[in-house]
């Protein structure tokens, strides 16, 4: 695929309608997770549970792919590699679901799923060598800005790697961190999530749940959700 392949919004929406979000949560995570409605998780202010989301709809996916790049995508097809960090079974399954559903639409569509060693994966991610990849984000501090900036701002971690830039998204992220009124911040982030939905620079899948298992004799543990490896960090 050409470097600008995903710059066509119909390509992105074709993939957005090709994933079984609820099935993934139900089957891979055994229902222990919630559907993400945007880059801000439900545990933080600014999350909008009423934000529109994409769902599995192969008819809509087909229609978008047929319009992509003036019909050339549907006519010529495509082939690229979808990567995940090796050993991560949930992400492997996610990639395989995308592959199966997208390839079912057109025999000319080919998505090669490939596991990549973590160090190699990060190198490819940072140097714009991965056409499409699967990753997650953990909080560094308990504020929506810690998700809005790295996921939606043009200087953030994901957009820099993806080549995504929208001045309106940048403005909303900057307004969100500068605003001190909680209700006004909420309104700003609602606009950001709506823009994220329309631009679909990525697929937001789920808010995960992690478990801690310990013997009853263990005393003194308290949950710190900001621990990067919570609940298993030291």
C-alpha positions in Angstrom: 0.0 0.0 0.0 1.2 3.6 -0.6 2.3 5.6 2.5 -0.9 7.7 2.4 -3.3 4.7 2.1 -5.0 5.4 5.5 -5.3 9.2 4.8 -8.6 8.4 3.0 -11.4 8.5 5.6 -13.4 5.8 3.8 -10.5 3.4 4.2 -10.4 4.1 8.0 -14.2 3.8 8.3 -14.1 0.6 6.3 -11.9 -0.9 8.9 -13.9 0.6 11.7 -17.0 -1.2 10.6 -15.1 -4.5 10.1 -14.4 -5.3 13.7 -16.7 -7.2 16.1 -16.2 -5.1 19.2 -18.8 -6.7 21.4 -17.8 -10.2 20.3 -14.2 -9.5 21.1 -15.1 -8.4 24.7 -17.4 -11.3 25.2 -15.2 -14.1 23.8 -11.6 -12.9 24.4 -12.1 -11.1 27.7 -15.1 -13.3 28.8 -17.2 -10.2 29.2 -14.8 -8.6 31.7 -14.3 -5.2 30.1 -16.3 -2.4 28.7 -16.7 -1.0 25.3 -14.5 2.1 24.9 -16.4 5.2 23.6 -13.3 7.2 22.9 -9.8 7.9 24.1 -10.9 8.9 27.6 -11.7 5.8 29.8 -14.8 5.7 31.8 -13.0 6.1 35.1 -11.9 9.7 34.3 -13.8 13.0 34.0 -14.4 13.8 30.3 -15.6 10.3 29.4 -18.8 10.4 27.5 -20.8 7.1 27.7 -23.3 8.5 25.2 -20.7 9.1 22.5 -21.5 7.3 19.2 -19.3 4.3 18.4 -18.7 2.0 15.5 -20.0 -1.5 15.5 -19.6 -4.5 13.2 -21.5 -3.8 10.0 -19.9 -5.4 7.0 -22.4 -3.8 4.6 -21.3 -0.3 5.7 -17.6 -1.5 5.6 -18.1 -2.6 2.0 -19.7 0.7 1.0 -16.8 2.7 2.5 -14.2 0.5 0.9 -15.9 0.8 -2.5 -15.7 4.6 -2.2 -12.1 4.7 -0.9 -9.7 6.5 -3.2 -12.3 7.0 -5.8 -13.0 3.3 -6.2 -9.4 2.2 -6.7 -9.2 0.3 -3.4 -12.2 -1.9 -4.3 -10.9 -2.4 -7.9 -7.3 -3.1 -7.2 -7.4 -4.4 -3.6 -4.5 -4.1 -1.1 -2.1 -6.0 0.9 -0.2 -4.9 4.1 1.0 -6.3 7.4 -0.9 -5.9 10.6 1.4 -6.3 13.6 1.2 -7.0 17.3 3.8 -7.7 20.0 4.6 -11.4 20.0 3.1 -13.4 22.9 0.1 -11.1 23.4 -2.8 -13.4 22.7 -5.6 -10.8 23.0 -3.9 -8.5 20.5 -3.2 -11.5 18.2 -6.9 -12.4 18.3 -7.9 -8.8 17.6 -5.7 -8.7 14.5 -7.1 -12.0 13.3 -10.6 -10.7 13.6 -9.8 -7.7 11.5 -8.1 -10.0 8.9 -11.0 -12.4 8.7 -13.7 -9.8 8.3 -11.8 -7.5 5.9 -10.7 -10.3 3.7 -14.3 -11.6 3.5 -15.4 -8.4 1.7 -13.2 -8.7 -1.3 -10.8 -11.5 -2.5 -8.3 -8.8 -3.5 -8.0 -7.6 0.2 -5.1 -9.2 2.0 -4.1 -8.5 5.6 -1.0 -10.4 6.8 -1.0 -10.7 10.6 2.5 -10.9 12.1 3.9 -11.2 15.6 6.9 -9.0 16.2 9.4 -9.0 19.1 8.7 -6.1 21.5 11.9 -4.2 20.8 11.5 -4.5 17.1 7.9 -3.6 17.4 8.7 -0.4 19.2 11.4 0.5 16.7 8.9 0.1 13.8 6.2 2.0 15.7 8.5 5.0 16.4 9.9 5.1 12.9 6.5 4.9 11.0 7.2 1.5 9.6 4.0 -0.2 10.8 1.0 0.4 8.5 -1.4 -0.8 11.2 -0.7 -2.1 14.7 -2.4 -3.0 18.0 -1.5 -1.2 21.2 -2.9 0.1 24.4 -2.4 3.0 26.8 -2.0 3.1 30.6 -2.4 6.2 32.7 0.6 8.1 34.1 -1.5 10.4 36.1 -5.3 10.5 36.8 -6.5 13.1 34.4 -8.1 13.0 31.0 -5.3 15.0 29.5 -3.1 11.9 30.0 -5.2 10.2 27.4 -6.4 13.1 25.2 -2.8 14.4 24.5 -1.0 11.1 23.6 -3.9 9.8 21.6 -5.3 12.8 19.8 -2.8 15.7 19.8 -0.5 16.0 16.8 2.5 16.0 19.2 1.2 13.1 21.1 2.7 9.6 21.1 0.1 7.9 18.8 -0.5 10.7 16.3 3.2 11.3 15.7 3.6 7.6 14.8 0.4 7.6 12.7 1.0 10.8 10.9 -2.4 12.1 12.2 -2.8 15.8 12.6 -6.0 17.9 13.0 -5.7 21.5 14.2 -9.2 21.3 15.8 -8.2 18.3 17.8 -5.0 20.1 19.0 -7.1 23.1 20.0 -9.5 21.0 22.0 -6.8 19.1 23.8 -5.1 22.4 24.7 -8.3 24.0 25.9 -9.1 20.9 28.0 -5.9 21.0 30.0 -6.1 24.8 30.4 -9.7 24.9 31.7 -10.3 24.7 35.4 -14.1 24.5 35.5 -15.0 20.7 35.5 -18.3 21.2 33.6 -16.6 23.2 30.9 -13.8 20.6 30.7 -16.4 18.0 30.2 -18.0 19.9 27.3 -14.6 20.4 25.7 -13.7 16.7 25.9 -17.2 15.7 24.6 -16.3 17.7 21.4 -12.9 16.0 21.2 -14.5 12.5 21.4 -17.0 13.5 18.8 -14.2 14.6 16.5 -12.3 11.4 17.3 -15.4 9.4 16.1 -15.7 11.4 12.9 -12.0 11.3 12.0 -11.5 7.7 13.2 -7.6 7.9 13.3 -7.7 4.6 15.2 -10.2 2.0 16.5 -11.0 2.3 20.2 -11.9 -1.1 21.4 -12.3 -1.6 25.2 -11.5 -0.5 28.7 -9.8 -3.6 30.2 -10.2 -5.1 33.7 -7.2 -6.5 35.5 -7.3 -8.9 38.5 -5.1 -9.4 41.6 -5.1 -12.7 43.2 -3.4 -13.3 46.6 -3.6 -15.5 49.7 -5.8 -14.4 52.6 -2.7 -14.0 54.8 -1.5 -11.1 52.7 -2.1 -7.8 54.6 -1.6 -4.2 53.9 -2.2 -4.1 50.2 -4.2 -1.2 48.8 -5.2 -0.6 45.2 -3.4 2.2 43.4 -4.9 2.5 39.9 -2.2 4.9 38.7 0.6 2.3 39.1 1.6 1.6 35.5 1.5 -2.2 36.2 -1.4 -2.1 38.7 -2.3 -4.4 40.3 0.9 -6.3 39.9 3.5 -3.5 40.4 5.9 -3.4 43.3 
